[in-house]
Amino acid sequence: MALDTMKYISEYRDEGLVQDYVNAIAALVTQPWTLMEICGGQTHTIVKYGLDQLMPPEITLIHGPGCPVCVTDAALIDQALTLAAQPDIIFCTYGDMVRVPGTTADLLSVKAQGGDVRLVYSPLDALALARCHRDRQVVFFAVGFETTAPATAMAVYQAAQEQIENFSVLVAHVLVPPAMEAILAAPDCRVQGFLAAGHVCTVTGYYQYPAIAAKYQIPIVITGFEPVDILQGVYLCLQQLETGRAKVENQYARSVTALGNQPAQQLMAEIFQVMPRVWRGLGSLPQSGLGLCEPYCHLDAQVRFRDRLRSQVETPKAEDICISGLVLQGLKKPHQCPAFGNRCCPEHPLGAPMVSTEGACAAYYHYRLSS
């Protein structure tokens, strides 16, 4: 079955095609290679279907910082906790943020103590709440890669156009290419090939990636999220490595074009400016985050509530036993953490990768620990 004729999800999970690619990979490989998938959704597919265990022994798949919830800095989460606890604020967030630990608590515990924390599917839902509750401040926690940034930009744009003064956003958006470069520039980098995040490239395209591939002489394959997608991405990456090539290829052509979604990019360029951002596990990375541009800074929760927000946080005590930073850099696997599955589990997470729906630790806990 040719990939360009496949139309349904079931076809991308076809056992025959999976085995064909596993055999092709085994026949292709002549030496050890280490590949990193960027997206947490790809990590969950790899672990759920055991794709890493189907690889020949020469191939190592490691997991990158592909979960925006996981890389959100604890200091920013602490700001979210402070705002969520205010009696005049309705604090809105995506569902996978409520259990992510800050320094001392999480949003779910703030809600249990009386904070008005609400789960929404979109920032536009939060904007609708602001329209309905003019006597309350509504804050949306804007977390995500470039994939979710256009929706945040649209909510900000509409709020400005309608002059909705009780709506603001706590911006935590991060950009993928700078994180890839930070990993490649690290002295202990193990990555020899990238499986890039297909959903991010649906928005951004991949015109930024050839410069990274050329600078670090590393193949980058934009890859989808089903088992056959992942295996074809691995195969294409290994083809380059085995023949000494380093370029960008697009496995996820059914959704991704080189230039991406240009109207979404134009809206993001109007609303956001690129800025430094602290990534949990990677530290401060220049040009790796988004913040509101000057015409929209009155809708920035950090600006509006600057007097209520703490400027500093203590180092989380969990850092002594949680190795999430090493997991997010691909230097350790979740099961190599001494707290994994005992002191750290989804009900009592020490680090964000255990609680996020795209976290590597959560994937290993759900699909490996019980098997």
C-alpha positions in Angstrom: 0.0 0.0 0.0 1.5 3.3 -1.1 1.5 6.0 1.6 0.3 8.7 -0.8 -2.9 6.7 -1.4 -3.7 6.1 2.3 -6.7 8.1 3.7 -7.6 6.6 7.0 -6.0 6.4 10.5 -6.3 2.6 10.4 -4.1 2.4 7.4 -1.3 4.2 9.3 -1.6 1.5 12.0 -1.5 -1.4 9.6 0.5 -4.3 11.1 1.8 -5.4 7.7 3.1 -2.0 6.9 4.7 -1.7 10.3 6.5 -5.0 9.8 7.6 -4.0 6.3 9.2 -0.8 7.7 10.8 -2.6 10.6 12.4 -5.1 8.2 13.5 -2.3 5.9 15.1 -0.5 8.8 16.9 -3.6 9.9 18.2 -4.2 6.4 19.4 -0.6 6.0 21.4 -0.2 9.2 25.1 -0.9 9.3 26.2 1.0 12.5 24.7 2.5 15.7 22.6 5.7 15.4 20.7 7.7 17.9 17.5 9.6 16.8 15.4 12.0 18.8 11.6 12.6 18.3 10.6 16.2 19.2 6.9 15.8 19.9 5.4 14.2 23.0 2.6 12.8 20.9 5.3 10.9 18.9 6.8 9.7 22.1 3.4 8.3 23.3 3.0 6.5 19.9 6.5 5.0 20.1 6.0 3.7 23.7 2.3 2.7 23.3 3.0 0.5 20.2 6.5 -0.5 21.3 8.1 0.9 18.2 11.4 1.4 20.0 11.4 -2.3 21.0 11.0 -3.3 17.3 14.1 -1.4 16.3 17.3 -3.4 15.6 19.9 -3.0 18.5 21.9 -0.4 16.5 19.0 2.1 16.7 18.3 4.1 19.9 15.3 6.4 20.0 15.5 9.1 22.7 12.8 11.6 23.7 13.1 15.3 23.4 11.5 18.3 25.1 8.4 17.8 22.9 5.8 18.6 25.5 5.1 22.4 26.0 3.4 21.7 29.4 6.5 19.8 30.6 8.9 22.6 29.6 6.9 25.4 31.2 9.1 27.0 33.9 8.1 26.4 37.5 8.4 30.2 38.1 5.7 30.8 35.5 3.5 28.1 37.0 3.9 29.8 40.4 2.7 33.0 38.8 -0.3 31.1 37.5 -1.0 29.7 41.0 -0.9 33.2 42.5 -3.3 34.6 39.9 -5.7 31.6 40.2 -5.9 32.1 44.0 -7.2 35.7 43.6 -10.9 36.1 44.4 -11.6 38.5 41.6 -10.0 36.3 38.9 -11.4 33.5 36.8 -8.3 31.5 35.8 -8.7 29.5 32.6 -6.3 26.7 31.4 -6.1 23.6 29.3 -6.8 20.4 31.2 -3.3 19.0 31.2 -2.0 22.0 33.1 -4.0 21.6 36.3 -1.8 18.8 37.8 1.6 20.2 36.7 3.6 21.1 39.9 4.9 24.5 40.6 7.2 25.1 43.6 4.7 24.1 46.2 1.4 23.3 44.6 -0.6 22.9 41.4 -3.7 24.5 39.9 -5.9 21.6 41.0 -5.0 22.2 44.6 -5.7 25.9 44.2 -9.1 25.1 42.8 -9.8 22.7 45.8 -9.0 25.6 48.1 -11.6 27.9 46.4 -9.8 29.4 43.5 -12.0 29.8 40.4 -10.0 27.6 38.0 -11.8 26.6 34.8 -10.8 24.1 32.1 -11.3 25.4 28.5 -10.7 23.9 25.1 -9.7 27.2 23.5 -8.6 30.7 24.5 -11.8 31.8 22.7 -13.7 30.0 25.5 -11.9 32.2 28.0 -12.7 35.3 26.0 -16.4 34.3 26.0 -16.3 34.0 29.8 -14.9 37.6 30.0 -17.8 38.8 27.9 -20.2 37.2 30.3 -18.5 38.2 33.6 -17.6 41.8 33.2 -17.3 42.2 36.9 -14.4 39.6 37.1 -11.0 39.5 35.6 -10.5 36.5 33.3 -6.9 35.2 32.7 -6.0 32.5 30.1 -2.8 30.5 30.7 -1.4 30.5 27.1 0.8 27.3 27.0 2.0 25.6 23.9 4.3 25.4 20.9 3.6 27.3 17.7 0.7 24.9 17.2 -1.6 26.6 19.7 -0.2 30.1 19.5 -2.5 31.2 16.6 -5.6 30.6 18.7 -4.1 32.7 21.5 -3.3 35.4 19.0 -6.9 35.4 17.7 -8.3 35.7 21.2 -5.9 38.6 22.0 -6.8 40.3 18.7 -10.6 39.9 19.3 -10.3 41.2 22.8 -8.4 44.3 21.6 -10.9 44.9 18.8 -13.9 44.6 21.2 -12.1 46.5 23.9 -12.7 43.8 26.5 -10.8 45.2 29.4 -11.3 42.2 31.8 -9.4 39.7 29.7 -5.7 39.0 29.7 -3.3 36.2 29.0 -0.4 34.7 30.9 1.9 33.8 28.0 4.1 30.7 28.1 4.3 29.9 24.4 7.7 28.5 23.2 9.3 27.9 19.8 10.7 24.6 18.7 13.7 25.4 16.5 15.7 27.2 19.2 15.2 24.2 21.5 16.5 21.9 18.8 19.6 24.1 18.4 20.2 24.1 22.2 20.2 20.3 22.3 22.5 20.1 19.3 24.9 22.7 20.7 25.2 20.9 24.1 28.6 19.2 24.8 26.9 15.9 25.7 24.5 15.9 22.8 23.8 12.3 21.6 21.4 13.2 18.8 22.3 12.2 15.2 19.0 12.7 13.6 15.7 14.5 14.4 12.1 13.4 13.8 10.5 16.9 13.8 7.1 17.7 15.1 4.5 17.5 12.3 1.8 19.5 14.0 4.2 22.4 14.6 5.3 22.4 11.0 1.6 22.4 9.9 1.6 26.0 11.2 5.1 27.2 10.7 6.2 25.2 7.7 9.8 24.0 7.7 11.7 26.7 5.9 13.7 27.4 9.1 15.0 23.8 9.4 17.5 23.6 6.4 19.8 26.1 8.2 19.8 23.9 11.3 20.5 20.7 9.3 23.3 22.4 7.4 24.9 24.0 10.5 25.0 20.8 12.5 25.1 18.3 9.6 22.1 16.4 10.9 19.1 15.0 9.0 15.7 16.4 10.0 12.6 14.5 9.0 9.2 16.2 9.6 7.1 13.2 10.9 3.5 12.4 11.7 2.1 10.7 14.7 0.9 7.2 13.8 3.1 4.1 13.9 3.7 4.0 10.1 4.5 7.7 10.2 7.1 7.2 12.9 8.7 4.2 11.2 8.8 5.9 7.8 10.4 8.9 9.5 13.0 6.7 11.1 13.7 5.0 7.8 14.1 8.3 5.9 16.4 9.6 8.6 18.5 6.5 8.5 18.8 6.6 4.8 20.5 10.0 5.1 22.7 8.9 7.9 23.9 5.8 6.2 24.7 7.7 3.0 26.3 10.7 4.7 23.6 13.3 3.9 22.0 15.9 6.1 18.9 17.6 4.8 15.3 18.2 5.6 12.6 15.8 4.4 8.9 16.0 4.8 7.3 12.6 5.7 4.1 14.3 6.9 3.3 15.8 3.4 -0.5 15.1 3.9 -0.6 18.0 6.4 2.6 20.0 6.1 3.9 22.3 3.4 7.2 24.1 3.3 5.7 27.5 4.0 3.0 26.3 6.4 -0.1 28.2 7.3 0.7 31.7 6.3 -2.4 33.5 7.5 -1.8 32.0 11.0 1.9 33.2 10.8 0.8 36.7 9.8 -1.6 36.9 12.8 1.1 35.6 15.2 3.6 38.2 13.8 1.1 41.0 14.5 0.3 39.9 18.1 3.6 38.4 19.3 7.2 39.3 19.5 10.0 36.8 19.9 11.7 36.9 23.3 13.9 34.7 25.6 12.1 32.0 27.5 13.2 29.7 30.4 12.5 26.1 29.6 12.2 23.6 32.4 15.1 21.2 31.9 16.9 23.4 29.3 17.3 26.7 31.1 17.0 30.1 29.5 17.1 30.0 25.7 17.3 33.2 23.6 14.7 33.8 20.9 12.7 30.8 22.1 9.5 32.3 23.4 6.6 34.5 22.4 5.4 37.6 24.3 2.7 40.2 23.4 3.8 43.1 21.2 3.6 46.6 22.5 0.1 47.4 21.1 -1.3 44.5 23.0 0.7 44.5 26.2 -2.3 45.8 28.2 -3.7 42.3 27.7 -0.6 40.7 29.3 -1.4 39.3 32.7 2.2 39.8 33.9 1.8 43.5 33.1 -1.7 43.9 34.4 -1.1 42.1 37.7 2.6 42.9 38.2 2.0 44.0 41.8 0.4 40.6 42.7 3.0 38.4 41.2 6.0 37.0 42.9 9.3 37.9 41.3 11.3 34.9 42.5 10.6 31.3 43.5 12.5 28.8 45.6 14.1 25.8 43.9 11.5 23.0 44.0 12.5 20.4 46.6 11.5 17.7 44.1 14.5 18.6 42.0 16.7 16.6 44.3 15.1 13.3 43.2 13.3 14.2 39.9 15.4 13.9 36.8 12.8 15.5 34.5 15.4 17.9 33.1 17.6 15.0 31.9 14.5 13.3 30.5 13.5 16.4 28.5 17.0 16.7 27.1 17.0 13.0 26.0 19.9 12.2 28.3 17.9 9.8 30.5 14.9 7.6 30.0 12.0 7.9 32.5 12.5 4.5 34.0 16.1 5.5 34.9 14.7 7.9 37.5 14.8 6.5 41.1 11.4 8.1 41.8 9.7 6.7 38.7 6.6 4.7 39.5 6.9 5.0 43.3 7.5 8.4 44.7 6.5 9.9 41.3 3.3 8.7 39.6 0.4 10.5 37.9 -1.6 10.9 41.1 1.4 12.4 42.9 3.8 13.8 40.2 7.2 15.2 41.1 7.7 16.6 37.6 5.7 17.7 34.7 6.6 14.8 32.3 4.7 12.4 34.6 1.4 14.3 34.6 1.2 15.8 31.1 -0.7 13.9 28.4 2.3 14.3 26.2 5.0 13.7 28.9 7.5 10.9 28.4 7.2 9.7 32.0 3.5 9.4 31.7 3.9 7.4 28.5 6.3 4.9 30.3 4.1 4.7 33.3 0.9 3.9 31.4 2.4 1.7 28.7 5.5 0.1 30.2 5.1 -0.1 33.9 1.9 -2.1 33.7 3.1 -4.4 30.9 
